[in-house]
Amino acid sequence: MYEGVVQNLIDELGLLPGVGPKSAQRIAFHVLAADPADVKRLAHALLEVKEKVRFCRVCGNVAEEEECRICRDPRRDPHVICVVEESKDVVAIERTREFRGRYHVLGGAISPIDGIGPDDLKIRELMARLADGQVTELIIATDPNLEGEATATYLARLVKPLGLKVTRLASGLPVGGDLEYADEVTLGRAFEGRRLLDV
């Protein structure tokens, strides 16, 4: 245990996802040894991202304006929506350069153990987007784990009365894995081989 501001910094860093106590301590001591200008740039970047970044009013992706760059792009196919759990999944899919439609970010996945139900996700907003009949295909690209599969099944049943083509990313993605860790080739093949989701 350290005292005062050093321990406060370690404690705050330890709250970040994927940062355990030892990593938090290493980062804290890196900050202590760093040039003050570097630390100010980091602090400024953290404050600036909280001030300027919001969520797109259409799809829920991160944006610096009312709408994200993908929703503003007229070249994107408005008839196909890819549903993902988090904004980081949009980045992973965009890296493949296989998908030219639009996105919908749910903000998580259904997880009763964590107390997350359908009402905690942006499912109502998705249904509102589908209401005008412009969308013809819904690609469900939730993570291939228990929560992602539960979310995919829930969404497929919910949109079935709308008569949309509902697909799920094909195999190639490891079960229990996260989209953000998949390489471009694997994710690209999963997109090419997506399948109909029957419920």
C-alpha positions as CSV (number, residue, x, y, z in Angstrom):
1,M,0.0,0.0,0.0
2,Y,1.2,3.4,-0.9
3,E,-0.1,6.6,0.6
4,G,-2.0,9.6,-0.5
5,V,-2.3,10.5,-4.2
6,V,-0.2,7.6,-5.5
7,Q,-2.6,5.1,-3.9
8,N,-5.5,7.1,-5.2
9,L,-4.1,6.9,-8.7
10,I,-3.5,3.1,-8.4
11,D,-7.1,2.7,-7.1
12,E,-8.6,4.7,-9.9
13,L,-6.6,2.9,-12.6
14,G,-7.6,-0.5,-11.0
15,L,-11.2,0.4,-11.8
16,L,-10.5,0.3,-15.5
17,P,-11.6,-2.9,-17.3
18,G,-8.8,-5.4,-17.8
19,V,-6.5,-3.6,-15.4
20,G,-5.7,-5.6,-12.3
21,P,-3.8,-4.3,-9.2
22,K,-0.3,-5.0,-10.5
23,S,-1.1,-3.4,-13.9
24,A,-2.6,-0.4,-12.1
25,Q,0.6,-0.1,-10.0
26,R,2.8,-0.3,-13.2
27,I,0.8,2.3,-15.0
28,A,0.8,4.6,-11.9
29,F,4.6,4.4,-11.7
30,H,4.9,5.0,-15.5
31,V,2.9,8.2,-15.0
32,L,5.1,9.3,-12.2
33,A,8.2,8.8,-14.3
34,A,6.7,10.3,-17.5
35,D,7.4,13.8,-18.7
36,P,4.9,16.3,-17.3
37,A,3.9,17.3,-20.9
38,D,3.0,13.7,-21.7
39,V,0.8,13.4,-18.6
40,K,-0.9,16.7,-19.4
41,R,-1.7,15.4,-23.0
42,L,-3.2,12.2,-21.5
43,A,-5.3,14.1,-19.0
44,H,-6.4,16.5,-21.7
45,A,-7.4,13.6,-24.0
46,L,-9.4,12.0,-21.2
47,L,-11.3,15.2,-20.4
48,E,-11.8,16.0,-24.1
49,V,-13.3,12.6,-24.9
50,K,-15.8,13.0,-22.1
51,E,-16.7,16.5,-23.3
52,K,-17.0,15.9,-27.0
53,V,-18.0,12.3,-27.6
54,R,-21.6,11.2,-27.4
55,F,-23.7,8.4,-28.8
56,C,-25.2,8.7,-32.3
57,R,-28.9,9.5,-32.1
58,V,-29.7,7.0,-34.9
59,C,-27.5,3.9,-34.2
60,G,-26.0,4.4,-30.8
61,N,-22.4,4.3,-32.0
62,V,-19.8,6.8,-30.6
63,A,-19.9,10.1,-32.4
64,E,-18.7,13.7,-32.1
65,E,-21.8,15.1,-33.8
66,E,-25.5,14.2,-33.5
67,E,-25.0,11.3,-36.0
68,C,-21.9,9.2,-36.5
69,R,-19.9,9.2,-39.7
70,I,-21.5,5.9,-40.8
71,C,-25.1,7.1,-40.4
72,R,-24.1,10.3,-42.3
73,D,-22.5,8.4,-45.2
74,P,-25.0,8.3,-48.1
75,R,-23.0,5.5,-49.7
76,R,-24.1,3.1,-47.0
77,D,-26.9,0.7,-47.7
78,P,-29.9,1.7,-45.6
79,H,-31.7,-1.6,-46.3
80,V,-29.3,-3.7,-44.2
81,I,-28.7,-3.1,-40.4
82,C,-26.0,-5.0,-38.5
83,V,-26.8,-5.3,-34.8
84,V,-23.8,-5.3,-32.5
85,E,-23.4,-5.2,-28.7
86,E,-20.8,-2.4,-28.4
87,S,-19.2,0.4,-30.5
88,K,-15.9,-1.5,-30.4
89,D,-17.7,-4.2,-32.5
90,V,-18.5,-1.7,-35.2
91,V,-14.7,-1.0,-35.4
92,A,-13.9,-4.7,-35.7
93,I,-16.5,-5.2,-38.5
94,E,-15.4,-2.0,-40.4
95,R,-11.8,-3.3,-40.5
96,T,-13.0,-6.3,-42.7
97,R,-14.3,-3.9,-45.4
98,E,-17.0,-6.5,-46.1
99,F,-20.1,-4.7,-44.8
100,R,-21.5,-1.7,-46.5
101,G,-24.8,-1.3,-44.6
102,R,-25.6,0.5,-41.3
103,Y,-25.3,-0.5,-37.7
104,H,-27.3,-0.6,-34.5
105,V,-25.4,-0.7,-31.2
106,L,-27.4,-2.3,-28.4
107,G,-25.2,-1.2,-25.6
108,G,-24.6,-4.7,-24.3
109,A,-26.3,-8.1,-24.3
110,I,-29.1,-9.8,-22.4
111,S,-27.6,-11.2,-19.2
112,P,-30.0,-12.2,-16.4
113,I,-27.0,-13.0,-14.1
114,D,-25.8,-9.4,-14.4
115,G,-29.4,-8.0,-14.2
116,I,-29.4,-6.9,-17.8
117,G,-32.7,-7.5,-19.6
118,P,-34.1,-6.4,-22.9
119,D,-35.3,-3.1,-21.5
120,D,-31.7,-2.2,-20.5
121,L,-30.6,-2.4,-24.2
122,K,-31.4,-0.1,-27.2
123,I,-34.0,-2.6,-28.5
124,R,-36.9,-0.1,-28.5
125,E,-34.8,2.2,-30.7
126,L,-34.0,-0.7,-33.1
127,M,-37.7,-1.5,-33.4
128,A,-38.4,2.1,-34.2
129,R,-35.8,2.1,-37.0
130,L,-37.4,-1.1,-38.4
131,A,-40.9,0.3,-38.3
132,D,-40.8,2.3,-41.6
133,G,-40.2,-0.9,-43.7
134,Q,-37.1,0.4,-45.4
135,V,-34.8,-2.3,-43.8
136,T,-34.9,-5.7,-45.6
137,E,-32.2,-7.6,-43.7
138,L,-31.1,-7.6,-40.1
139,I,-27.7,-9.1,-39.4
140,I,-27.3,-10.1,-35.8
141,A,-23.6,-9.8,-34.9
142,T,-23.7,-10.2,-31.2
143,D,-20.8,-12.1,-29.5
144,P,-20.8,-15.8,-30.0
145,N,-21.2,-16.5,-26.2
146,L,-24.2,-17.4,-24.0
147,E,-25.3,-13.8,-23.6
148,G,-24.9,-13.0,-27.3
149,E,-26.8,-16.0,-28.4
150,A,-29.6,-15.2,-25.9
151,T,-29.8,-11.7,-27.3
152,A,-29.7,-13.0,-30.9
153,T,-32.6,-15.4,-30.3
154,Y,-34.6,-12.7,-28.5
155,L,-34.2,-10.2,-31.4
156,A,-35.0,-12.8,-34.0
157,R,-38.3,-13.7,-32.3
158,L,-39.1,-10.0,-31.8
159,V,-38.6,-9.0,-35.4
160,K,-40.1,-12.2,-37.0
161,P,-43.6,-10.6,-37.5
162,L,-42.0,-7.8,-39.5
163,G,-41.1,-10.3,-42.3
164,L,-37.4,-9.3,-42.4
165,K,-34.6,-11.6,-43.5
166,V,-32.8,-12.2,-40.2
167,T,-29.2,-13.6,-40.4
168,R,-26.5,-14.4,-37.8
169,L,-22.8,-14.3,-38.5
170,A,-21.5,-17.7,-39.7
171,S,-19.0,-19.9,-37.9
172,G,-15.4,-18.9,-37.9
173,L,-15.8,-16.9,-34.7
174,P,-14.8,-18.8,-31.6
175,V,-17.6,-19.6,-29.3
176,G,-17.2,-17.7,-26.0
177,G,-15.0,-15.1,-27.7
178,D,-15.5,-11.4,-28.4
179,L,-15.8,-9.7,-31.8
180,E,-13.1,-7.1,-30.9
181,Y,-10.4,-9.8,-30.7
182,A,-11.3,-11.5,-34.0
183,D,-8.8,-11.0,-36.8
184,E,-10.0,-9.4,-40.1
185,V,-9.9,-12.7,-42.1
186,T,-12.0,-14.7,-39.6
187,L,-14.5,-11.9,-39.2
188,G,-14.7,-11.4,-43.0
189,R,-15.4,-15.1,-43.5
190,A,-18.0,-15.0,-40.9
191,F,-19.7,-12.2,-42.7
192,E,-19.6,-14.0,-46.1
193,G,-21.1,-17.1,-44.6
194,R,-23.8,-15.6,-42.4
195,R,-26.9,-17.8,-42.1
196,L,-30.7,-17.4,-41.6
197,L,-31.7,-17.4,-38.0
198,D,-34.8,-19.6,-37.5
199,V,-36.7,-19.4,-34.3
